[in-house]
């Protein structure tokens, strides 16, 4: 326990995420409320006891209260009694994935370290709940919902922690003061903060900081479980994967590792990185990056986006669940956009300058590298009103490659076969391509004992996450290979044929795509 506490303090000062300065961030009225709450704590705990209607509940609450207080102090430098009481009540009523509650893990049945690990796991769920509450406000703020009144000091050099804390208390209530304190401390140490002229961007930045906090808390829980042999690191990783947005894939072993932030050195050095976009906060960050990458100011560099989609028998009748996206400025990183969680706003949410996924997909000047877009565009058009343009179809490029070598081509090939034939992929990458292709299809193809509904299950199955990301990971490598092999005289023909395939959705009735290779 002391080792975990030292790790947290060594990494983040007096608390894992907060600074001393950020604790000043409450108004006089809020200070009075917090003080009054602290003085009437006995009444609050009595209320909790009354609701529980059992002596066991009361005894467990009294046992948990000092533990929660200590955990919040160590991790969030918390000094707010509202937060302590709220989290204690949440932990008291929380049920783990096996249906058990915290009472099963109290000493002497389990060690104190195991019990604290369980408390922190419940805390991660509480933080995630608050994160979702704030995240759902981003579209509302973007549509004109009045935001928290901004301070007179536009630079916020000194008042930023206090302002962030005020946002949490105003939007989530006094019980979220510990999170406002923590996020305010983190943002005070950040070199660049989104301007308050764009409230939705500012709120999105806060959401991403909360996602970092829940990931860091979960990582500590995983270490505690392994230290106490309560659970293996891999088992706890599978249970807590929902709290992470950043992953690396090791193609030699097939393992999926979790990372607390996108700035992790191990993650940055990995040849296969995955960023799950399952919040509006992370979506706004992705859109801002794509906007910068595709802007004319980037010079002569042509922006290319490799895109792929997954869903339930994907077409106009089958739900689109995931979008996989790889950008030409960093082909080792795959973004997996969770449309099942974000809904239509996954495509319509805009940056202050008007960039959205719909705009990017429909912009002719931005090249979308696709592999047979017919079912994908059928779903995009009929479910989301999107008509993609600027499509470079890799499946047709492969046909052009064979015809350019004087071969007679009657049928198209699948993505897996194209990958295994790609000279730019190493042997181990081709072996992994075969392995993940087989594992994925076992989960979703009915003839292999799977179900397409797995794409709608949350948390997302880790095999499905890797399967989806893998299709997009090497599409830009195929793109570069085909550009070199087919020559400049074939490229315009592939582009025209790709845009024709992108109009597959305009047919009155859905038509199953044919496997015959077209003339173009």
N, C-alpha and C positions, 0 to 999 in steps of 0.2 A: 504494500500500500504506500509506504513512504517512497519507494522507488518510482511509482507512478506519479506521486505528488512532486517529486524532484524533477521528473521529466517535464511535467507541465510547467513548473516554475522556471526551469532553466530555459525552456523554449519561449515563454511568453511573459516573463517578469513576475509581478505579484500574483497574476492569475493567468490562466491559459490564453485568454483572449482580450482582457480589458486592461486599461491603463488607469493609474491613480487619478489623472486629470479628468477622465470621463465620469467619475463618480459625482462630480459637482453638477452634473447635467439634469437637475430637476428645479422647477420653479418653487417659490415660497409655498404656494398652495399644495403642490405635490409633496414637498417636504413635510408639511403639516399632516397630509394624508398618510404618508409613510410612517411618521412618528406615531400618529393616532392608531394606525393598524398594529404597530409593534406593541403599544401599551395595552391594546385590547386583544392580544394574542390568545390569552386564556379563553376569552369568549369565542374566538374563531375556532380554536381546537375543540371547545365544547360543542359548537355547532356541528363540526365534523363528526364528533362522537354521537350526537343526537341522531344524525342522519344514518349513521351506521347501524344503530340499534343493537349493538352487541358489545359485550365486554371485550371479546377477542379483537374486534375492530379498533376499539379504543386503545387497547394495549399495543397493537401493531402500529397504530398511528404514533404513539408516544415513542416507540422504538425507532421508527423510521425518521421522525422529525430531525433529530441531531445528525443522523447519517446524511440526509438530504442537504441539511444546512452545510455540513462539511464538504460534500461533493460540489455544491454550487460555489462555495468559497474558493475551492481549489481550482475548479475549471473555469468559472466565470467571474471570479472576484466579487461575488454577490454580497451585498449588504442590505438587501431589501427583503423585509419579512413577508410582504405579499407574495413574492416569488417563491420563497421557501414553503409557505403554506400551500400555495397552488400546486407546486410540483409534488409535495408530499401527498396531497390528496390524489393527484394523478397516479403516482406510483402505487398508492394503496389500492386503487381500483383497477390497475392495469392487469391485463392477462397476456401472458407470453404465447408464442405460437403453438405450444403444446397444451394450452388451456390453463396452465398453472398460474398462481399469483405469487406475490412477493413473500407471503407468509411461509411458503415451502422452502425458502432459501435462507431463512434467518438462523443465526447461531442458536443452539449448538449443532443443529442438523447439518449445516454447511459452515464453512469458514467465513470469517468476516470479509475476506477478499472476494469470495464468490458472491456474497450478499451485496457488496458494493458494486460489483460488476453488473448484477441484475438491476440495481437501482439506476446505474448509468445507462443501461440499455433502455429502460423505461424513459429516462430523461431524453435520450435521443429521439424517441417517439414523440415526446411532448414538444421538443424543439421542431421536429418535422411538421407537427400539426400547426404550430404558430407560423412556420415558414409558408405553409400552404395558405393560411389565412391572408398573409401579406401578399403572396404571389397572386391570389385571385383578385386583389385590388388593382394590379397593374393595368389590366384592360379597362377597368372603370376609370382610373386616373387618366389614362390615355384618351378616353372618350369625353373627358371634361369634368369628371367628378372633382369638386374642390379638394385640394390637398392641404396638408398642415401648413399653417401660415409661416412663411419664411422669415428668418431673423433680419434685422436691419443691416447687419454686417454681411455684405454680399460675398466676401472672400471666405468667410467661415473658418479662418485660420485658427482662431481661438475658440469659437463657439460650436464647432462641428460636433463634438461628442455630446454636448448638451442638446443640440438640435435633434440628433439621431435618437437620443433617449426620449425626447418629447414626442417624436413620431411613434415610437413603440407604445408609450403610455396612452397617447390619444387614440391610436388605431386598434390596439390590442388590450388595453387596460393596464392597470398598475401591476398586475401579476407578471407582465412581460418586461418589467424594468430591468431584470438581470440580463436579458438579451439585448435591450437597448444599450445598457452599460458596456456589454462585451463588444457589440458591433461598433459602437461609437469609438471605443478604444482602438479597434482594428483600423477603422477608416481614418483616424487621426494620424496613423503611421503610414498611410498610403500616399504616394507622391501625387497621384492625380485622382480627383474625385469628380464624377459627373456633375455638370452644372445644374443648379436648381432651376434654371430656365426650362429644363426638361424633366418635370417631376416623375414621369414614368421611367426614365432612364435612371434617375436617382433611386427610386424604389427598387428597380431591378438590381442595382448594385448592392443594396441592402440584402435582398433575397439571396444573392450569390454568397455574401458573407455568412449568412445563416446556414447555407448549404455546406460551407467549409467547416463551420462549428460542429454540425451534426456528424460530419465525416470524421473529424478529429476525435470527438467523443467516442464514436463507434470503434475507431482504431485502438483506443485505449482499452475498451471493453474486450476486444479480440485478444490483446496482449494479456489482460488479466485472466481470461478464460484459459489461455494456453499455459500461463504461469502456474495456475492452480490445478491444471489437468482436468478442469471442469468440462472442457470441450476442446476439441482439436482446433487449430488455427483455421483449417479449411472449412470445417463445419460451421464455425462461428462466422467465417467470411460469407458463406452461403446465406446464413440467417440475416446478416447485417448488410448485405449488398445493396439493399434499397436505400441506404443512406449515402451512397457514393455516386458521383457523376463521372469520375475519371478512372480509366482502366488501361492496363497493358495486357497484350496477348503474347505469350511465349509459344512460338510455333513449333519449337522442338519438343516441348513437353505437353503442349496444349493447355497450359494453365492460364487462368485469368486472374490477374492481380489488381487490387484496389488501391487507389491513391487519394490522399486527402484533398489536394489541390492540383490545378493544372500546371503549377510552377515546380512540382516535384522533379528533382534532378534525374531520378531513375526513370520517371515517366518521359521526360524530355528526350532521353537518350534511346528510348525504345523504338524499334522499327515498325511497331504496330500498336498504335494508341487509339483509344476509343473514348469519346466524350458523349455521354448520354444527355440529351436535351429533353428534360421532362418537366420543365418549369418555364413560365413566361420570363423569369429573370434570366435564365441561361439562354433562352431564345433571343432576347434583346441583345445579349452579348454576341451571339453568333451573327445576328443580322448586322450589327455594327461592324464586325470583322469583314463580312462579305461585302458590305457597302464600301469599305476602304479598299478591299482587294480589287473590286470591279470598277473603281472610279477611274475616269480618264487621267487623273493625275499620276497614276501608276506607270505612265509612259507607254512604251511599245509592247510591254508584256501582255500577252493575250490571256485573259482569265478563262479558265476552264473548270467546270464543276462536274465531277463524276457523280451521277445520281442513280439510286436504285430504290425499289419499294417492296414492302412485304405486307401481306394482308390475308384475309380469309377468302381464298379462291379469287384473287384480285381481278376485278373488272368493274363495270358499272353496278353490278349486283353484289359484289363482295367487298366487305369493309376494308379500307386502307388503314393500316395500323402503324407502320413505321416508314420513315424516309431515311435512307443512308446517303451521306454526302461527303465527298472528298474534294478538297480544294487544291488547285495547281500550285499554290504557294507553300503547301505542306502536305504532300501526298502520303505521308506516314500516319496522318491523323484522320480518323473517320468520325464524323458526327452522326449520331443516331437520334433522329427527331421522333419523339413519341407522340404521334398524331392521335392515337387512341386516348391518351391522357389529356392532351391540349385541345382536341377538337378542331373546328374550322379555323379558330384563331391561330393555329400553327402556321397557316398560310396567309392570313390577312393582317396579323399584327405588324405594325410599321415602326421604323425608327423615326426620329423627328424629321429626317429628310425624305421620308416616304418609301424607304426600302422594305420590302416584304418578300417572303418566299414566292408568293404569286408573281410579283414584279420580276424577280430574278428568273423564274421559270419561263416567263412569257417574253423576256427581252431577247430579241434576235441577235444582238451583238455579243451576248454572253454565251459561250459555247457549252452546251450540256452534253456530256459524254454519257451515253445511255447504252444499255444492251437490250435490244428489242423492246422499244417503248410501248408497244401496242396495248397490252393489258393495263399498263401503268397509266397511260394517258386516258384510257377509257374510264378508269376510276377517277382520275384528277378532274376530267371535264364534267362527268355526270354527278360526282359527289361534292366537288368544290368549285366548279365553274372556272377551271384553269385550262388554258389552251397553250401548251408549251411551244416554243420556237427555238431555233438555233440548235437543233438536235444532230449530234454526230453519233450514228448508230454503229456500235462496235461489231454487232452481228453482220451488218452489211459490209463493214470494212474488212472483215475476215473473208467474206465472199469475194470482195474486190481483190484481196491479196492472192487468193487462189487463181482467180481469173487472170490477174496480172502476170502470173507465172505460167499461163497457157493451159491451165487445167479446166476441164469441163465441170461445172458446179451445178448440181440439181437441187441440193438441199442445204439449209442453213445448219450451223452447229450451235450447241449450247455453250453457256459461259464456262462451265467446268471444263469442258474439252478444250476450249480456247486457252484457258489458264494453264492447263497441263502441257500445251504445245508452245507456250510462250518462252522464248529463249532468255528473256530478262528475269525470269523467276528461277531461284535456286532449287536444287533437288528437294531439300527439306520443306521449302514452301509449297512445292507441288504435292508432297506427301500429306502435308497438313490440309491443303485444299481438298484432297480426297477424303480425309478423315472428317473434317467439319461438314462437308457436303453430305456425307452419309449420316452423321449424328443428327444434323438438322432435319433431314427428311424423315428420319425415324420418329421424330417428335411431331411433325405436322402432316405427313402424308398418310391418309387413311389406309392405303394398301400396305403400308409398313407398320401399321399399328398406332399411328399418330392421329392428331386432330388439328385442323387449321385454327381452331379456337384458341390454341396455345398462344397465338399472336396477340390475343386480347387478355391474357392472364397477367395480373400484376401482383407482386413484383415480377418483372420480366425474367423469364428463365435464362440463366447465364449462357446456356448453349445456343439459345435463339439469339441472344445479343451478339455473340461472336459470329454465328452463322450469317446474320444480317450484315454485320460490319465487314465480314470477309469478302462478300461479293463486291463491295465498293472499294475495298482497300487496294486492289491491284488493277482496277479499271483504267487508271491513268497510265500504268505501265503498258497495258495493252494498247492504249491510245497512242503513246509514243512509238511503240513498235510498228503499228499499222501506218502511222504517218510516214515513217521511214520506208516501209516496204512497198506501199502502193503508189507513192509518188504524187506530185502536185496535180497531175492530170486527173487522178481519181478522186481527190478530196472533195472538189465541188459536187461531183456526182453523188458521193456518199452523203453529203450534207443535204442535197435536194431530196434524195430518196428518204433520208431520215425525217425530214419535215413532212414528206408525204405519209410516212408511217405514223407520225404524230397526229395526223388527221383521221386515224382509225376510229376515233371516238365519234366522228360525225355521222357514221352510219346509223340508220334509223333503228335497226335491231342489232343486238350484240352478235358479233361473228367471231368464232374461235380462230385465233391466228394460225395461218397455214405454215407448214414447215418447208414448202418449196422456196428455193432461192429466186427472188424476183430479178427481172432485167432492169438495169438502171445505167 
